Amino acid sequence: MRILLLVSAFNGLTQRVWGHLADRGHDVGVELAPAFSAPEDLVARVEEIGPDLILAPFLKHRVPEDVWRRWTTVVVHPGPVGDRGPSSLDHAILEGRERWGVTALSTVEEMDAGPVWATSTFAMPSPPVAKSALYNGLVADAAMACVDEVLRKVAAGEPPVPAAELDPEVPGTGELPLLRRAAFELDLTRPAAELARTVAAADGAPGAPATVRGARVCLFDAVATPETISPDAEPGTVVGRDEDAVALATGDGTLWVGYAATLDRKRGTKLPAAWVLDVAGVPFHPAPEALAESLYERDGDVGYLTIRSYSGAMHTQQCRRLTTAVEKALTEDTRVLVVRGTEHAFSNGIHLGAIEAAEDPAAEAWANIQAIDDLCEAIARADQLTVAAFTANAGAGGVMAGLCADVVLARDGVVLNPYYDMGIFGSELHTWTVASRLGEVDADRLLGAKLPVSVAEAARVGLVDAVGPRDPGLFAAWLADRAAALATPEGHAEAAATAQLRAPRRPLSYYRTVELAEMARDLFDDRRGFAAKRRDFLRKSAPAVTPERLRFEDARETVAR
């Protein structure tokens, strides 16, 4: 089918749908709704495209009536049948729902009120996870199940069913109000577990506001522990810190916070909590494991290094600490080292927020890229056999760091974004790793397209070596079996021989020098507009146009390749 994705932004879910449809041979194009200043302009564009189906996996804008009356238009809503409103996930997390769902329904005049094409439900995590992690994980999985059902019904000529005729597994909530920042105000005299739930619900936007040491801030990336670090401390007191994480006393237990932002009339950039909160004189206290940047475990001849970064961004100091963690893991007498992300994130490379907030952004970007290059070299130079496991979506330098490993594995459903259109050449030894796997011509095409790649497509072209189950638990077991097989003499020899075929033909310093020469001009001379693109990305600025690479012509070329 010729399928138009009409969306408010080319976000993670849209990218996953885009890749999923392209993998199955559909002709897919994207149009960004904010790029159309008038409804008639969008109608004209849809007429020009002539789609068989319009899918809206992420749409905050109203679809013109002239569109949905003439073309089958299906919106994916992150709530069960009967749920309506723009703050669906926020309410579900705040209210402690045990199950939630996703519904695909036809667009009608009233938002989220059309007949139902498909619905899928799932158990909500306990304790709650951040809204962005929920959205990119369980919600996205359920959305893909809905998309497949929509395609089946459209192809079979089956109509959608009015919501009133369904007996949903999860009862609908009706239309719930938009939750603005004030709804998430943190009263630090409340129990830490309750506060962590509120922070999770406000994750991304709008953030959970609080007053800490007299300063107004928004808090993110929170974990509650029952431990009381300082029994005499008043709620809201900063009672401990561990690298970037900060501990706050509460009415019951301790609230650990990984990220924060200043809050005046507008919210500032999200940064590590210890950079934003006043931590002068605060003693060290170990953060809970859930906030650990790295965790090393050993299972016989296999070592597992799990890396964690909030939203995937890794600032300079964090890259340096992770490099040290890799180097330390490599001192163990194991045969295989697995570097993996968490269930919710792998890495998206350098930290644009830390760069933007720096006194000299160009100098900070230069330090950050050097630090992540050191991490890549530590993986690439390892004497042990190395495995990178893309447990969740990865982008830019995060993808490239993974490709420095001898063996690259991925969980089904993961999306890889080799490089965004961010106005920089990129580094992380990509001029060696991508070409060694794809060949120089296809590597140039992949990197030049600046388009996401499903792991199914990545495996087909050789960017990754194998794809494991979608379920995180099943993937972990599959990964353990693969790693154990690689640790055997036969498996180790075979993987090492394959890795040798991809070995760099020149010293790693050659590739790094070439890349950094390009990066220096991008960072210090801003020849490709990195500064403006970085700010637009951080502010989530509405696009003025739909990038040509996302439209149908580029999609056809990608599928053909």
C-alpha positions in Angstrom: 0.0 0.0 0.0 0.9 3.6 -0.4 0.9 4.8 3.2 1.2 8.4 4.4 2.4 9.0 8.0 0.9 12.2 9.1 2.6 13.3 12.3 3.4 16.2 14.5 7.1 15.1 14.7 9.2 12.3 13.4 9.5 10.8 16.9 10.7 7.4 18.0 7.3 5.7 17.5 6.9 7.2 14.1 10.4 6.1 13.1 9.5 2.5 14.2 6.3 2.5 12.2 8.1 3.9 9.2 10.8 1.2 9.3 8.3 -1.5 10.0 6.1 -0.6 7.0 9.1 -0.1 4.7 10.5 -3.5 5.7 7.2 -5.1 4.5 7.4 -3.5 1.1 4.9 -0.7 1.6 5.5 2.7 -0.1 5.8 5.0 2.9 6.2 8.8 3.2 6.0 11.3 6.0 4.4 14.7 6.2 4.8 16.9 9.3 1.6 18.6 10.2 3.2 21.7 11.8 4.8 22.5 8.4 1.4 23.4 6.9 0.2 26.9 7.8 -3.4 26.3 6.6 -5.6 23.2 6.4 -6.1 23.7 2.6 -2.3 23.3 2.1 -2.4 20.0 3.9 -5.4 18.9 1.8 -3.6 19.8 -1.4 -0.5 17.8 -0.3 -2.6 14.7 0.5 -4.3 15.0 -2.9 -0.9 15.2 -4.5 0.2 12.1 -2.7 -3.0 10.0 -3.2 -2.4 7.6 -0.3 -4.2 4.3 0.2 -4.1 4.9 3.9 -3.1 7.7 6.3 -1.6 6.6 9.6 -1.0 9.1 12.5 1.1 7.3 15.1 2.0 10.6 16.8 -0.4 13.5 16.0 -1.2 16.5 18.2 -2.8 18.5 15.4 -6.3 18.3 14.1 -6.8 16.5 10.7 -8.8 18.7 8.3 -12.3 17.3 7.6 -11.6 17.3 3.8 -8.8 14.8 4.5 -10.5 12.3 6.9 -13.7 12.2 4.9 -11.9 11.4 1.6 -9.1 9.1 2.8 -9.0 6.4 5.5 -7.2 8.1 8.4 -6.3 6.2 11.5 -4.9 7.8 14.6 -2.9 5.8 17.2 -3.9 6.9 20.7 -1.9 5.9 23.8 -4.9 4.8 25.8 -7.4 1.9 25.9 -10.8 2.0 24.1 -12.9 4.9 25.5 -9.9 6.9 26.8 -9.6 10.4 25.4 -7.5 13.4 25.9 -3.9 14.6 25.5 -2.5 13.5 28.8 -3.4 9.8 28.7 -0.1 8.3 29.9 0.3 11.0 32.5 -3.0 10.0 34.1 -2.3 6.3 33.8 1.0 6.6 35.7 -0.3 9.0 38.3 -3.3 6.9 39.1 -1.3 3.7 39.4 -3.2 1.8 36.7 -2.4 -1.9 36.6 -3.1 -2.2 32.9 -3.2 0.2 30.0 -3.5 0.1 26.3 -3.2 1.6 22.8 -6.1 2.1 20.4 -6.1 2.7 16.7 -9.3 4.6 15.6 -10.7 6.5 12.7 -10.4 10.3 12.7 -13.7 12.1 13.2 -14.6 15.6 14.2 -14.3 14.9 17.9 -10.8 14.0 19.0 -10.2 10.3 19.9 -13.9 9.5 19.4 -13.9 7.6 16.1 -14.7 3.9 15.5 -12.0 1.4 16.5 -9.7 -0.4 14.1 -7.6 -2.2 16.7 -6.6 -2.1 20.4 -3.9 -3.8 22.4 -3.3 -3.8 26.2 -0.4 -4.4 28.5 0.5 -4.6 32.2 1.9 -1.4 33.6 5.4 -1.7 35.2 5.7 -1.6 38.9 7.4 0.4 40.2 6.5 2.9 37.5 9.0 3.8 34.8 9.4 7.2 33.3 6.7 8.2 30.8 9.2 8.4 27.9 10.5 4.9 28.7 6.9 3.6 28.9 6.0 5.3 25.6 9.1 4.0 23.7 8.7 0.5 25.2 5.4 -1.1 26.1 3.3 1.6 24.4 5.3 1.3 21.1 5.0 -2.5 21.2 1.2 -2.2 21.6 1.1 0.4 18.9 2.8 -1.9 16.4 0.3 -4.6 17.1 -2.4 -2.1 16.4 -0.8 -1.0 13.2 -0.5 -4.6 11.9 -4.2 -5.2 12.6 -5.1 -1.9 10.8 -3.2 -3.0 7.7 -4.8 -6.4 7.8 -8.3 -5.0 8.0 -7.7 -2.3 5.4 -6.3 -4.9 3.0 -9.3 -7.2 3.7 -11.9 -4.4 3.3 -13.0 -4.8 7.0 -14.5 -1.7 8.6 -13.7 -0.3 12.0 -16.1 -1.0 14.9 -17.9 1.7 17.0 -16.4 1.8 20.4 -19.8 1.3 22.1 -20.0 -2.2 20.5 -16.8 -3.4 22.1 -16.2 -4.9 25.5 -12.7 -3.6 26.3 -10.3 -5.5 28.5 -9.3 -2.1 30.1 -12.3 0.2 30.8 -12.1 3.6 29.2 -11.8 6.7 31.3 -13.6 9.1 29.1 -12.1 12.5 28.3 -9.5 13.4 30.9 -8.1 16.9 31.2 -4.8 18.2 29.9 -2.3 18.0 32.8 -0.1 21.1 33.0 3.0 21.5 35.1 1.1 22.7 38.2 -0.6 19.3 38.4 2.8 17.7 39.1 3.9 20.0 41.9 6.0 18.0 44.4 5.2 18.2 48.1 8.4 16.8 49.5 6.7 16.0 52.8 5.0 13.2 51.0 6.4 9.6 50.8 9.3 9.1 48.3 7.5 6.4 46.4 4.5 8.7 45.7 6.9 11.5 44.6 8.8 9.1 42.3 5.5 8.2 40.6 4.7 11.9 40.0 8.1 12.5 38.5 7.7 9.5 36.2 4.3 10.8 35.0 5.7 14.3 34.3 8.8 12.9 32.6 10.0 14.7 29.4 7.3 17.3 29.6 6.2 19.2 31.5 8.5 18.0 34.4 7.7 17.9 38.1 8.3 21.3 39.8 9.6 21.5 43.3 11.4 23.9 45.6 14.8 22.7 46.8 17.0 24.8 49.0 14.9 27.8 48.0 15.3 27.3 44.3 12.5 26.5 41.9 13.4 23.5 39.8 11.9 20.6 37.7 12.9 17.1 38.7 13.4 14.1 36.4 14.7 10.5 36.5 13.7 9.7 40.0 14.0 6.6 42.1 12.5 6.1 45.6 14.3 4.1 48.3 12.9 3.3 51.8 16.2 4.2 53.4 16.4 7.4 55.4 19.9 8.8 54.9 19.7 11.6 57.5 16.9 11.0 60.1 16.9 14.6 61.3 16.8 16.3 57.9 13.7 18.2 57.0 11.8 17.1 53.8 13.4 18.7 50.8 16.9 18.8 52.2 19.7 17.6 50.0 21.1 14.7 52.0 23.5 12.9 49.6 25.0 12.8 46.2 26.8 10.2 44.0 28.3 11.6 40.8 25.3 13.2 39.0 22.6 11.8 41.2 21.2 13.8 44.2 19.3 12.5 47.2 16.4 14.4 48.8 14.9 13.8 52.2 11.1 13.3 52.1 8.3 12.5 54.4 9.0 8.8 54.1 12.2 7.4 52.5 14.6 9.1 50.1 14.0 10.5 46.6 17.0 10.1 44.4 17.0 12.4 41.3 19.2 11.9 38.3 18.3 15.0 36.3 16.9 18.5 37.0 16.2 21.8 35.3 16.0 25.3 36.5 12.5 26.8 36.6 11.8 30.5 36.3 9.1 31.6 34.0 10.3 28.9 31.6 12.0 25.6 32.3 15.7 25.4 31.6 17.6 22.6 29.9 17.5 19.2 31.5 20.9 18.6 33.1 22.5 16.2 35.6 20.9 16.9 39.0 24.2 17.7 40.7 24.8 20.5 38.1 21.4 22.1 38.9 20.7 21.6 42.6 22.8 23.2 45.3 25.1 20.3 46.5 27.7 22.4 48.3 28.9 20.5 51.3 26.6 17.5 50.6 28.3 14.2 51.6 28.7 11.2 49.3 26.2 8.4 49.6 25.9 5.5 47.1 23.0 5.9 44.7 20.6 3.0 44.2 21.5 0.5 41.5 18.6 1.8 39.3 20.5 5.1 38.8 24.0 3.5 38.3 25.8 4.7 35.1 27.4 1.3 34.8 27.1 -2.1 36.4 29.4 -5.0 35.8 28.4 -8.7 36.3 30.2 -11.9 35.5 28.8 -15.2 34.4 31.7 -17.6 34.0 33.7 -16.6 30.9 31.3 -13.8 30.1 31.4 -10.3 31.6 28.3 -8.0 31.2 28.7 -4.3 31.4 25.4 -2.5 31.5 25.5 1.2 30.7 22.8 3.7 31.6 22.2 7.2 30.5 19.0 9.2 31.0 17.4 9.7 27.5 20.5 8.2 26.0 22.6 11.4 26.2 26.2 11.0 27.6 28.1 14.1 28.7 31.9 14.5 28.7 32.5 13.3 32.3 30.1 10.4 31.9 31.8 9.2 28.7 35.1 9.3 30.6 33.6 7.3 33.5 32.2 4.7 31.1 35.6 4.4 29.4 37.1 3.6 32.7 34.3 1.1 33.4 35.1 -0.6 30.0 38.8 -0.7 30.7 38.3 -2.1 34.1 35.9 -4.8 32.8 38.5 -5.8 30.3 41.0 -6.5 33.1 38.9 -9.5 34.1 40.0 -12.9 32.8 36.8 -13.5 30.8 36.8 -14.5 27.1 33.8 -12.3 26.1 32.7 -8.8 27.3 29.1 -7.8 26.5 28.3 -4.1 26.6 24.6 -3.6 26.8 22.1 -0.9 27.5 19.1 -1.0 29.8 15.6 -2.1 28.7 14.7 1.5 28.1 17.8 3.1 26.5 21.2 2.3 24.9 22.8 5.6 23.9 22.2 8.5 21.6 25.8 9.8 21.8 27.0 13.2 23.0 24.9 15.4 25.3 23.4 18.3 23.4 21.9 19.8 26.5 25.2 19.9 28.4 26.8 21.4 25.3 24.1 24.1 25.0 24.4 25.0 28.7 28.2 25.3 28.6 29.9 28.7 28.8 31.7 27.8 25.6 29.4 25.3 23.7 31.9 24.6 20.9 34.7 23.8 23.4 32.3 21.5 25.4 31.2 19.8 22.2 34.8 19.2 21.3 35.6 17.7 24.7 32.4 15.6 24.6 33.3 14.1 21.1 36.9 13.4 22.3 35.5 11.6 25.3 33.1 9.4 23.4 35.9 8.7 20.9 37.9 7.4 23.8 35.0 5.1 24.8 34.8 3.8 21.3 38.6 3.1 21.2 38.4 1.3 24.5 35.9 -1.1 22.9 37.6 -1.4 19.6 41.1 -2.1 21.1 39.9 -4.8 23.5 41.8 -8.1 23.5 38.7 -9.9 24.6 36.0 -10.7 22.2 33.5 -7.8 22.5 29.7 -7.9 22.0 27.4 -4.9 21.8 23.8 -5.5 22.6 21.3 -2.9 21.4 18.7 -3.5 24.1 16.7 -0.4 23.1 16.8 2.4 20.6 20.1 4.0 19.8 21.2 7.0 17.8 24.2 8.8 16.5 27.3 8.2 18.6 25.5 5.5 20.5 25.1 3.4 17.3 28.7 4.0 16.4 30.0 3.0 19.8 28.1 -0.3 19.5 29.5 -0.9 16.0 33.1 -0.8 17.5 32.4 -4.2 19.0 33.3 -7.5 17.3 29.8 -8.8 17.4 26.7 -6.6 17.3 23.3 -7.9 18.5 19.9 -6.2 18.8 16.5 -6.7 20.3 13.6 -6.9 17.8 11.7 -3.7 17.5 14.7 -1.5 18.2 15.3 1.5 15.9 18.9 2.6 15.0 19.4 6.2 13.9 23.0 6.2 12.6 23.3 10.0 12.4 20.7 12.7 12.7 20.7 15.8 10.6 22.4 17.8 13.3 24.9 19.8 11.3 28.0 17.8 12.3 30.1 15.2 10.4 30.2 12.7 13.2 33.1 10.8 14.7 33.2 7.7 16.9 35.3 5.8 14.3 32.4 5.6 12.0 34.5 6.0 8.9 36.0 2.6 9.7 33.1 0.6 11.4 30.2 1.3 9.0 32.3 0.8 5.8 33.8 -2.4 7.2 30.3 -3.8 7.5 28.5 -2.4 4.5 31.3 -1.4 2.1 32.2 2.2 1.3 29.4 2.9 -1.2 26.6 1.6 1.0 28.1 3.2 4.0 28.1 6.6 2.3 24.5 6.0 1.3 23.4 5.0 4.8 25.2 7.9 6.5 24.1 10.4 3.9 20.5 9.5 4.1 20.3 10.4 7.8 17.3 8.1 8.1 16.4 5.6 10.9 16.9 1.9 10.3 14.9 -0.9 11.8 17.1 -3.7 13.2 15.5 -6.1 10.7 16.8 -4.0 7.9 20.1 -3.5 9.8 20.5 -7.3 10.0 19.6 -7.7 6.3 22.4 -5.4 5.2 24.9 -6.5 7.8 25.0 -3.6 10.1 24.1 -5.9 13.0 24.9 -9.6 13.2 21.6 -11.0 14.7 18.3 -9.9 16.1 16.8 -11.5 19.3 13.3 -11.6 20.8 11.3 -8.4 21.4 10.4 -9.3 25.0 13.1 -7.9 27.2 13.2 -11.0 29.4 13.4 -13.4 26.5 16.0 -11.2 24.9 18.2 -11.3 28.0 18.0 -15.1 28.0 18.8 -15.2 24.2 21.7 -12.8 24.7 23.1 -15.0 27.5 22.9 -18.1 25.3 24.6 -16.2 22.4 27.4 -14.9 24.7 27.9 -18.3 26.3 28.3 -19.8 22.8 30.8 -17.1 21.8 32.8 -18.0 24.9 33.3 -21.6 23.8 36.6 -22.3 21.8 34.7 -22.9 18.6 32.3 -19.9 18.9 35.2 -17.6 20.0 37.4 -18.7 17.1 34.6 -18.2 14.5 33.6 -14.8 15.8 37.2 -13.6 16.1 37.9 -14.7 12.5 34.8 -12.7 11.3 35.9 -9.7 13.3 39.4 -9.9 11.8 37.9 -9.6 8.3 36.4 -6.2 9.4 39.6 -5.1 11.2 40.8 -1.6 10.4 43.2 -1.4 7.5 44.9 1.7 9.0 45.6 2.7 12.6 42.5 3.8 14.5 44.2 7.2 15.0 43.9 7.7 11.2 40.1 7.4 11.2 39.8 9.5 14.3 42.1 12.2 12.9 40.1 12.4 9.7 36.8 12.6 11.5 38.0 15.2 14.1 39.3 17.4 11.3 35.8 17.6 9.9 34.2 17.9 13.4 36.5 20.8 14.3 35.1 22.9 11.4 31.6 21.9 12.3 32.0 22.8 16.0 34.2 25.9 15.9 33.2 27.3 12.5 29.6 26.1 12.6 29.7 25.5 8.9 26.6 23.2 8.8 24.5 25.1 11.4 25.1 22.8 14.4 24.3 25.6 16.9 20.9 26.4 15.5 20.0 22.8 14.9 21.0 21.9 18.4 18.8 24.6 19.9 15.9 23.6 17.7 16.3 20.0 18.8 16.4 20.9 22.5 13.4 23.3 22.3 11.5 20.8 20.2 10.8 23.6 17.7 8.0 23.0 15.3 9.3 22.2 11.8 8.8 24.8 9.1 8.9 22.1 6.3 8.9 18.4 6.0 12.5 17.2 5.1 12.6 15.9 1.6 14.3 12.7 2.8 11.2 11.7 4.7 8.8 12.1 1.7 7.8 9.4 -0.6 10.6 9.6 -3.1 13.3 8.9 -0.5 11.2 6.2 1.1 11.0 4.3 -2.2 14.7 4.5 -2.6 15.3 3.2 0.9 13.1 0.2 0.4 14.6 -0.5 -3.0 18.1 -0.5 -1.5 
